[in-house]
């Protein structure tokens, strides 16, 4: 890859990151407006906790589920091949 391609790729990645940060900021502001502090609504700690949970889920849990589902599908494939060989093979 040339330096120009690398620079363009990095620039696009930063734009995506900035877009994600801006969307999170808008979402946070919308939630904060709906639950004003001191009126029995959510406080800043609850909103930050929800935001942290969403970030953790997006960065850690979801990619981990991909590996889990691949493992499950491989085991199911092996199981079905065993069933197929036992019940549907005709030796004649």
N, C-alpha and C positions, 0 to 999 in steps of 0.2 A: 504494500500500500504506500502510496506517495504521501508526502507531508500534507498536501492539500486535501486529499481524501480523508486522512486521519483528522485534520482540523475540522473539516465539514461534518464528519461523523460525531466528533466530540461536541460541536456546536449544536447539532440536532438533539443529542442526548441532553444537553443542558437546557435546551428549550423545552423538551418534554418534562424535565424535572421542574423547571419554573412553572410550567402549566399546571402540574400536579400540586405544587405548593400553593399556587393561586386558588385553585379549586378547593383545597383544604381550608384556606383562609376564609373564602366565601362561605363554605359550609359551617365553619366554626362561628363566624359572625352571625349567620342566620340562627344557629342554635342559641347563641348567647342572647340575641334579641328576644327570643321566645321565652326564655327563662331568666328574667332579671334577678339579680342578686338581692337577697333580703326580703323577697316576697314569697317564700316557700318553694321557690324553684330550684333549679340546679345551680350549684356553685361552680367556681372556676376549677376546683379539684375534680369534680365529676366530669366536666367537659374535657379536661386534659386526660383523664383516665380513659374516656371513650376514644379520644383521638389516639392515645398510645395503643389501645387495644386493636384499633383498626390498622395502625401501622405495623404492629407485630404480626397480625394475621396476614397482612399482605406480603410481608417480607420473609416470614419464617414458616408459618403454618401451611399456607397454600402451596409453596414449592415442596414441602414435605409430603403433602397429600399426593402429589404427582408420583413420587416414588412408591408410596403405599399402594396406590391404585395399579401401578405397573406390576407390583409384586402379586397383588390379588389376581389380576388378569392372567399372569403367568401360571399361577397355581390352578386357576380354573381351567386353563388350556390343558395343562398336564392331566388334570382330573378327567376332563372330557375325552382326551385321547385314550386314557385307560378304559373308560366306559365303552368307548367306540371299539377298542380292540377286543374287549371281553364279550360284548353283546352283539356287535354287528359285523364281526369278521366271519366269513364263510370259508371253511376249509372243505373244498369239494372237488 
